[in-house]
């Protein structure tokens, strides 16, 4: 058995190296290891620090830095002379000797350190990294070593996305934190804290470690318990062709206290900027609720590979309001409401010429399209995070009102285009972890999701097809874990399924599909600061019913992982997994139910889009 496990571990091994690093050893004149020696890498060109660490009790240090960086390593400790060496000449494992240099302190001036660490918490003072052109706290975070702000507003630490974004220790925005990070003034923030290996469930801290970090925004005193707002209006006019009025404006209001937090925002833009990213980030942690996808998509045309501000002709309104109330010592209630009205127009001209000996052939193509991407979403979340209970109940509503119209002209042959892919989604998700006696835990997850997708599509023949899809997802899983000697055991039982109802009126097509999966699993795991491994053996019974025809089969989907983490900056992970993805009702109907004529109509319709 062990032979096969080792085979799977190393056959499917994958290594993640998050950063290049240098390792070394610092001692004094008597070859005694020196603790808490500051090791800082300064960039040669900018003379600014790009990486920082301290030696441990044995004088060892590991300093990650970006590959290809040229700079100088500085070693400093109070009572010893400073030493330095170019990083390109530093050999891994090299020993640095610091000479004692006693001196008399005449006066003491206390200043904020550039970076400080206490346990798993790193603290970055904002005033150290902030520059004159920085407006939002996201601009400053992008300059902090180890942190990165992506184009969509997501934040990464050491190459991994953060799993929480706190403001004064409170989670008001969830995965939509870009609203605050990109709109909160850097002048209002005192420091940014990074919680490494952050475990969001309080009762599991110290028992289960996360590979992701969390960020906490520490505000200045004058930014707390006071209403504040920002109004920015930028306007102008184009100088080519017709003089169009251009505008880019925003309005923010916010309030942060120990019992309540709120952030509201309105934005308008018609100069090509994309605003939806601030409120439309997907969930990056937690179980998540499945959603149905449209058969058809909105109309789009090819645009040059240039900045969107130069190619996008839009009218966009964005409104968002977020509220968080502290209902108890370990509980809170969060409410979010957001909406977008976005109209985008595109024009495309293509001329294709064919030349031969007999004659010249010329084909001209012209296309224009106008798409509307409009939606409203709301969330109501209740959360309890105590030493013995973790509970979240998340009620979500998402309404999408997309529409696209267009026209193409090929050699004077006109073809109109029209598509209306609407979606209405209502879902509820419950996650709960109970701490029992003797280190035992009981975990339960339940979700419900109703999806209604009425779509309309104009085909090449000029017929308007209406395709209605209704899908209902549900799932409930329970797992029980307890210590088993020096390792842990976990048992799980769950049931998931969905129904799929499809009808297409013009072709009189109808589909009724039901899928049920009942799964039982047993697993063993052990998680430490350096080594962790996990083995799970699930056995599932799959039931599929299509228009009264039923099919049953048993599936075995083993999973195994092994992780070695020599330090907090990189790890080595080996993994093996096997899973099966059964076809849904539409895929089965394509092979078994649809007639050739009906299938051709659907394919022709999709080719237009």
C-alpha positions in Angstrom: 0.0 0.0 0.0 2.8 2.4 1.0 4.6 1.6 -2.3 1.6 2.7 -4.3 1.0 5.8 -2.3 4.6 6.9 -2.8 4.2 6.2 -6.5 1.2 8.4 -6.8 2.7 11.2 -4.8 5.8 11.5 -6.9 4.3 10.6 -10.3 1.9 13.6 -10.1 4.3 15.9 -8.2 4.2 19.6 -8.9 6.4 22.2 -7.4 5.5 25.8 -6.7 8.5 28.1 -6.1 6.9 31.4 -5.1 10.2 33.4 -5.1 13.9 33.1 -5.6 15.7 33.2 -2.3 19.1 33.5 -0.6 20.0 31.6 2.5 22.8 32.3 5.0 24.2 32.4 8.5 25.1 35.4 10.7 27.6 35.1 13.6 29.7 37.4 15.8 33.5 37.5 16.3 33.4 34.4 18.5 31.3 32.4 15.9 28.2 32.7 18.1 24.9 32.8 16.1 23.2 36.2 16.2 19.4 36.4 16.5 17.1 39.1 15.0 19.7 40.5 12.7 18.0 42.7 10.1 18.6 41.5 6.5 17.4 44.0 3.9 17.8 43.9 0.1 18.1 47.4 -1.5 17.5 47.9 -5.2 20.6 49.3 -6.9 18.8 51.7 -9.2 16.1 53.1 -6.9 18.0 52.6 -3.6 14.7 51.4 -2.0 14.2 48.2 0.0 12.6 45.3 -2.0 12.9 42.4 0.5 13.3 42.1 4.3 13.7 39.3 6.9 15.4 38.6 10.3 17.7 35.8 11.5 16.2 33.1 13.8 17.6 31.9 17.1 20.3 29.9 15.3 21.4 32.8 13.1 19.9 31.4 10.0 17.9 33.5 7.5 16.1 33.0 4.2 15.3 36.0 2.1 13.0 35.7 -0.9 13.2 38.2 -3.7 12.1 38.7 -7.3 14.2 36.8 -9.8 16.7 38.9 -11.8 16.8 41.8 -9.2 20.2 43.5 -8.7 20.8 44.9 -5.3 22.8 45.0 -2.1 22.3 43.0 1.0 22.7 44.9 4.3 23.1 43.2 7.7 22.4 45.4 10.8 22.1 44.8 14.5 22.3 47.2 17.4 25.8 46.9 19.0 27.5 45.6 15.8 29.0 47.3 12.8 26.9 47.2 9.6 28.0 44.9 6.8 26.9 44.7 3.2 27.5 42.6 0.0 26.1 42.5 -3.6 23.4 39.9 -3.9 25.0 38.6 -7.1 28.2 37.8 -5.2 26.4 36.2 -2.2 26.7 32.4 -2.2 23.8 30.4 -0.7 24.8 29.2 2.7 27.5 31.8 3.2 28.4 33.0 6.7 28.4 36.7 7.6 30.5 37.9 10.5 29.4 41.1 12.3 32.0 42.9 14.4 31.0 44.3 17.8 30.8 48.1 17.8 29.6 49.5 21.2 28.6 53.1 21.3 27.1 55.6 23.7 23.5 56.6 23.0 23.1 60.4 23.6 19.5 60.8 22.6 16.7 58.4 21.4 14.3 59.2 18.6 11.5 56.8 18.0 10.5 56.2 14.4 8.2 53.7 12.8 10.1 50.8 11.3 9.7 50.1 7.6 8.4 46.5 8.2 7.9 44.8 11.5 6.9 41.2 12.2 5.3 39.7 15.3 4.5 36.0 15.0 2.6 35.5 11.7 1.7 39.2 11.4 3.6 41.6 9.2 3.0 45.3 9.6 3.7 47.8 6.8 3.5 51.5 7.8 1.8 53.4 5.1 3.7 56.7 5.5 7.0 54.8 4.7 5.8 53.5 1.3 3.4 56.3 0.3 4.5 58.6 -2.5 3.1 61.9 -3.6 1.2 60.5 -6.6 -0.6 57.8 -4.6 -4.3 58.4 -4.0 -5.9 55.1 -2.9 -4.6 52.5 -0.5 -4.3 50.1 -3.4 -1.6 52.4 -5.0 0.4 52.0 -1.8 -0.1 48.3 -1.3 1.3 47.7 -4.8 4.6 49.2 -3.6 4.9 47.0 -0.5 7.4 44.0 -0.8 5.6 40.7 -1.3 2.2 42.3 -2.2 0.8 42.7 -5.7 -2.4 44.4 -6.9 -3.8 42.9 -10.2 -5.7 44.7 -12.9 -9.1 43.4 -11.7 -8.4 44.7 -8.1 -7.5 41.4 -6.5 -4.5 41.4 -4.2 -1.8 38.7 -3.9 0.7 38.0 -1.2 3.8 35.9 -2.2 2.0 34.9 -5.5 -1.2 33.7 -3.8 -4.5 35.6 -3.6 -5.5 36.7 -0.1 -8.5 34.9 1.4 -9.8 37.9 3.5 -9.7 41.7 3.4 -10.4 43.2 6.8 -11.0 46.8 7.8 -10.2 47.2 11.5 -10.6 43.5 11.9 -14.1 43.4 10.3 -15.0 41.8 6.9 -17.5 44.2 5.3 -17.0 43.4 1.6 -16.0 39.7 1.2 -14.5 39.1 -2.2 -15.6 42.6 -3.4 -12.9 44.4 -1.4 -11.6 46.3 -4.5 -14.4 48.8 -3.9 -12.5 50.0 -0.7 -8.9 49.3 -1.7 -9.3 51.4 -4.9 -11.4 54.2 -3.3 -10.2 54.6 0.3 -7.7 57.5 0.5 -4.2 56.4 1.6 -4.1 59.4 3.9 -6.7 57.7 6.1 -4.7 54.5 6.6 -2.1 54.1 9.3 -0.7 50.7 8.4 -1.4 47.5 6.4 -1.1 44.2 8.2 -0.6 40.8 6.6 -1.8 37.7 8.5 0.3 34.8 7.0 -1.3 31.4 6.8 -4.6 32.9 7.9 -7.3 30.5 9.1 -10.6 32.4 9.1 -12.4 29.8 11.3 -11.4 30.8 14.9 -11.8 27.4 16.4 -9.5 25.8 13.8 -6.6 28.2 14.3 -3.5 26.3 15.4 -5.0 23.1 14.1 -5.6 23.7 10.4 -3.3 26.1 8.5 -4.2 28.0 5.3 -1.8 28.6 2.4 -3.3 32.0 1.8 -2.8 35.2 3.7 -5.3 37.9 4.8 -5.0 41.7 4.8 -6.1 44.0 7.6 -6.4 47.8 7.1 -5.6 49.8 10.2 -7.1 53.3 10.0 -5.9 56.5 11.6 -7.8 57.8 14.5 -9.3 60.7 12.6 -10.8 58.2 10.1 -12.9 56.4 12.7 -16.4 57.1 14.0 -16.9 59.9 11.5 -18.8 60.1 8.2 -16.5 60.9 5.2 -17.0 61.1 1.5 -15.2 61.9 -1.8 -16.6 63.6 -4.9 -14.5 63.5 -8.1 -15.8 64.9 -11.4 -13.8 64.9 -14.6 -15.3 66.2 -17.9 -14.1 67.1 -21.3 -14.9 66.8 -25.0 -13.4 65.0 -28.0 -11.7 67.1 -30.7 -12.2 64.8 -33.6 -15.5 64.3 -35.6 -18.5 65.3 -33.5 -17.7 67.0 -30.2 -18.8 64.3 -27.7 -19.2 65.2 -24.0 -17.0 62.9 -21.9 -17.3 62.4 -18.2 -15.6 60.3 -15.5 -17.1 60.8 -12.0 -17.5 59.1 -8.7 -19.1 59.7 -5.3 -18.1 57.7 -2.2 -19.5 57.8 1.4 -18.1 55.7 4.3 -18.2 55.2 8.0 -16.1 53.0 10.1 -16.7 52.2 13.8 -16.4 49.2 16.2 -20.1 48.4 15.8 -20.9 49.4 12.3 -19.2 49.9 8.9 -20.6 51.1 5.6 -19.3 52.0 2.2 -21.4 53.3 -0.7 -20.3 54.3 -4.1 -21.7 55.7 -7.4 -19.7 55.9 -10.6 -20.4 57.2 -14.1 -18.1 56.9 -17.1 -18.4 57.2 -20.9 -14.7 57.5 -21.8 -13.9 53.8 -22.1 -13.2 52.7 -18.6 -14.4 49.3 -17.3 -16.1 49.8 -13.9 -17.7 46.4 -13.2 -14.6 44.8 -11.8 -15.0 46.7 -8.5 -18.2 44.9 -7.6 -18.2 41.7 -9.7 -15.3 39.7 -8.3 -16.0 36.0 -8.0 -15.9 34.2 -4.6 -12.3 33.0 -4.0 -12.9 31.0 -0.8 -15.6 28.9 0.7 -17.8 26.2 -0.8 -19.6 28.3 -3.4 -23.0 27.7 -5.1 -23.2 26.3 -8.6 -24.8 28.5 -11.3 -26.2 27.7 -14.7 -24.6 29.2 -17.8 -26.4 30.7 -20.8 -26.5 28.8 -24.1 -25.9 32.0 -25.9 -23.7 35.0 -25.2 -24.0 38.7 -25.9 -22.9 40.1 -29.2 -19.2 41.0 -29.5 -16.9 42.1 -32.3 -13.1 42.1 -32.7 -11.3 45.2 -31.4 -7.6 46.1 -31.7 -5.3 45.0 -28.9 -5.2 48.5 -27.4 -6.1 50.0 -24.1 -9.9 49.8 -23.6 -10.1 53.6 -23.1 -9.1 54.0 -26.8 -11.5 51.4 -28.3 -14.5 51.3 -25.9 -17.5 53.5 -26.6 -19.6 53.1 -23.5 -22.2 54.6 -21.2 -21.7 53.0 -17.7 -23.5 53.7 -14.4 -22.4 51.8 -11.3 -24.1 51.9 -7.8 -23.1 49.9 -4.8 -23.9 50.0 -1.0 -22.4 47.8 1.7 -23.3 47.7 5.4 -21.9 45.6 8.2 -23.4 45.5 11.7 -21.8 43.9 14.8 -24.6 42.0 16.4 -22.6 40.3 19.2 -19.1 39.6 20.4 -18.5 36.9 17.7 -21.4 37.6 15.3 -22.2 40.2 12.5 -24.8 40.9 9.8 -23.7 42.1 6.3 -25.9 43.6 3.6 -24.7 44.4 0.1 -26.7 45.8 -2.9 -25.1 46.7 -6.2 -26.1 47.3 -9.8 -24.6 48.2 -13.2 -26.1 49.7 -16.3 -23.5 49.3 -19.1 -24.0 50.1 -22.8 -21.2 49.4 -25.2 -21.0 50.1 -29.0 -18.6 48.6 -31.5 -18.1 49.2 -35.2 -15.9 47.1 -37.5 -14.9 47.5 -41.2 -13.1 44.8 -43.1 -12.2 44.8 -46.8 -10.8 41.6 -48.4 -9.4 41.6 -52.0 -8.8 38.6 -54.2 -6.7 39.1 -57.3 -6.1 36.6 -60.1 -5.2 36.7 -63.8 -8.7 37.0 -65.1 -10.3 39.5 -62.8 -10.1 41.3 -59.5 -12.5 40.2 -56.8 -13.2 42.5 -53.8 -15.3 41.6 -50.7 -16.3 44.3 -48.2 -17.6 43.6 -44.8 -19.1 46.0 -42.3 -20.5 45.2 -38.8 -21.8 47.2 -35.9 -23.1 46.1 -32.6 -24.5 47.5 -29.4 -24.6 45.4 -26.2 -26.2 46.1 -22.8 -24.8 44.4 -19.8 -27.1 45.2 -16.9 -27.5 43.5 -13.6 -28.6 43.9 -10.0 -27.3 41.8 -7.1 -28.0 41.6 -3.4 -26.5 39.7 -0.5 -27.6 39.2 3.1 -25.0 37.4 5.2 -25.2 36.3 8.9 -22.0 35.0 10.5 -21.0 33.6 13.8 -17.2 32.9 14.4 -16.6 31.8 18.0 -14.3 29.4 19.7 -16.9 26.6 19.5 -19.1 27.5 16.5 -18.5 28.8 13.0 -21.7 29.5 11.0 -22.5 31.6 7.9 -25.8 31.8 6.1 -25.6 33.7 2.8 -28.7 34.6 0.8 -28.0 35.9 -2.7 -30.0 37.3 -5.6 -28.5 38.1 -9.0 -30.6 39.5 -11.9 -29.0 39.9 -15.3 -30.7 41.9 -18.1 -28.2 41.6 -21.0 -29.2 42.4 -24.5 -27.4 42.8 -27.8 -28.3 44.1 -31.3 -26.2 44.4 -34.4 -26.0 44.4 -38.2 -23.5 42.9 -40.6 -23.2 43.8 -44.3 -21.2 41.4 -46.5 -21.0 42.3 -50.2 -24.3 44.3 -49.8 -26.0 41.4 -48.2 -27.6 42.6 -44.9 -28.0 40.4 -41.8 -29.6 41.6 -38.6 -28.6 40.3 -35.2 -30.4 40.2 -31.9 -29.8 38.3 -28.7 -31.3 38.5 -25.2 -29.6 36.2 -22.7 -31.3 37.0 -19.4 -30.6 35.3 -16.1 -32.4 35.3 -12.6 -30.6 33.5 -9.8 -31.6 33.1 -6.2 -29.4 31.0 -3.9 -28.8 30.3 -0.2 -25.7 28.8 1.3 -25.2 27.6 4.9 -21.8 26.6 6.3 -21.4 25.4 9.9 -18.5 23.9 12.0 -19.2 22.7 15.5 -16.4 22.0 18.0 -17.2 18.9 20.1 -15.3 17.4 23.0 -11.9 15.8 22.8 -10.8 17.7 19.7 -13.7 16.4 17.5 -15.4 18.6 14.9 -18.7 18.3 13.0 -18.9 20.2 9.7 -22.1 20.7 7.6 -22.7 22.5 4.3 -26.0 23.1 2.7 -26.9 25.0 -0.5 -29.9 25.7 -2.7 -29.8 27.6 -6.0 -32.7 28.4 -8.4 -31.7 29.6 -11.9 -34.1 30.8 -14.6 -32.5 31.7 -18.0 -35.0 32.9 -20.6 -33.0 33.6 -23.8 -34.0 35.0 -27.2 -32.0 34.7 -30.4 -32.4 35.9 -34.0 -31.3 33.1 -36.4 -29.8 33.5 -39.8 -33.1 32.7 -41.4 -34.8 35.6 -39.6 -36.6 33.5 -37.0 -36.7 34.5 -33.4 -36.0 31.5 -31.2 -36.9 31.4 -27.5 -35.0 29.0 -25.3 -36.0 28.8 -21.7 -33.8 27.0 -19.1 -34.7 26.3 -15.5 -32.2 24.7 -13.2 -32.5 23.9 -9.5 -29.3 22.9 -7.6 -29.1 21.5 -4.1 -26.6 19.9 -1.9 -26.0 18.8 1.7 -22.8 17.4 3.1 -21.7 16.5 6.6 -18.2 15.5 7.8 -17.0 14.4 11.2 -13.3 14.5 12.2 -11.5 13.3 15.3 -7.9 12.5 16.4 -6.8 9.0 15.7 -3.5 8.5 17.6 -1.0 10.9 16.1 -3.1 11.5 13.0 -6.7 12.6 12.3 -9.6 10.7 10.7 -12.5 12.3 8.8 -15.8 10.7 7.6 -18.2 12.4 5.2 -21.6 11.8 3.8 -23.4 14.0 1.3 -26.0 14.3 -1.4 -26.0 16.7 -4.3 -28.2 17.0 -7.4 -29.9 19.3 -9.9 -32.9 19.3 -12.2 -32.8 20.7 -15.7 -35.9 21.8 -17.6 -35.4 23.1 -21.1 -38.0 24.1 -23.7 -37.7 25.7 -27.2 -41.0 27.0 -28.4 -40.5 27.3 -32.2 -39.1 23.8 -32.6 -41.3 22.3 -29.9 -38.3 20.8 -28.1 -38.6 19.9 -24.4 -36.1 18.3 -22.0 -36.5 17.1 -18.4 -33.3 15.9 -16.7 -32.6 14.9 -13.1 -29.2 14.0 -11.6 -28.5 12.7 -8.0 -25.1 11.9 -6.4 -24.9 10.3 -3.0 -21.4 10.2 -1.7 -19.7 8.6 1.3 -16.0 9.1 2.1 -13.3 8.2 4.6 -10.1 10.1 4.9 -6.9 10.5 7.0 -4.8 13.6 7.4 -2.1 15.2 9.4 -1.2 18.9 9.2 1.8 20.5 10.7 3.9 23.6 10.1 6.4 21.7 7.9 4.7 18.6 6.6 1.1 17.9 5.9 -0.7 15.0 4.0 -4.2 14.1 3.2 -5.8 10.9 1.8 -9.5 10.7 0.9 -11.4 7.8 -0.6 -14.9 8.8 -1.7 -17.4 6.4 -3.2 -20.4 7.9 -5.0 -23.7 6.5 -6.4 -24.7 8.5 -9.5 -28.3 8.5 -10.8 -29.3 10.1 -14.1 -32.8 10.4 -15.4 -33.6 11.8 -18.8 -37.3 12.0 -19.8 -38.1 8.9 -17.7 -35.0 6.8 -18.7 -32.8 6.1 -15.6 -29.1 5.2 -15.4 -27.2 4.2 -12.3 -23.4 3.7 -11.7 -20.9 3.7 -8.9 -17.8 6.0 -9.0 -14.6 5.9 -6.9 -12.7 9.1 -6.9 -9.5 8.8 -4.7 -7.5 11.9 -3.7 -4.1 12.3 -2.0 -1.8 15.2 -1.3 1.6 15.6 0.3 3.1 19.1 1.1 6.5 20.0 2.5 7.0 23.6 3.6 10.6 24.3 4.5 9.8 28.0 5.3 6.9 30.4 5.1 7.9 31.6 1.6 7.7 28.4 -0.5 6.4 24.9 -0.5 6.6 21.6 -2.4 3.3 19.8 -3.1 2.6 16.4 -4.6 -1.0 15.5 -5.5 -3.0 12.7 -7.1 -6.7 12.8 -7.9 -9.2 11.0 -10.1 -12.7 12.2 -10.9 -15.5 11.8 -13.4 -17.7 14.5 -14.8 -21.0 13.1 -16.0 -22.8 14.8 -18.9 -25.8 17.0 -18.1 -29.1 16.9 -19.8 -28.2 19.1 -22.7 -25.2 17.0 -23.6 -27.2 13.8 -23.4 -30.0 15.3 -25.4 -27.6 16.3 -28.2 -26.7 12.7 -28.7 -29.9 11.0 -28.1 -32.9 13.3 -28.4 -32.4 16.2 -30.8 -33.3 15.7 -34.4 -30.7 16.6 -37.1 -32.9 19.5 -38.2 -33.3 21.0 -34.7 -29.6 20.6 -34.0 -28.6 22.4 -37.2 -30.9 25.3 -36.3 -29.2 25.6 -32.9 -25.7 25.5 -34.4 -26.6 28.1 -37.1 -27.9 30.4 -34.3 -24.8 30.0 -32.2 -22.5 30.7 -35.3 -24.2 34.1 -35.7 -23.1 35.1 -32.2 
